[in-house]
C-alpha cells in the first residue's frame, strides 16, 4: 500500500468507524507519523527543486 493510500484509509477509519480508545490512539499515531514523513519528503523535494532552478539561472 502506498503512503497516500494508507493516509486516506486511516482518515476514513477515524472518520467513519467506532474504534476503541486504543485503536483510535494507534490510528492517530500512525496517521501523524505518515503525515510527518510525507511533509518531510515534500520539503526535501522542494529544496532540491529550488537548488536545481537556482543552478540553472
Buried (B, 14 or more C-beta within 10 A) or exposed (E): EEEEEEBEEBEEBBEEEEEEEEEBEEBEEEBEEBBEEEEEEEEEEEEEEEEEEEEEE
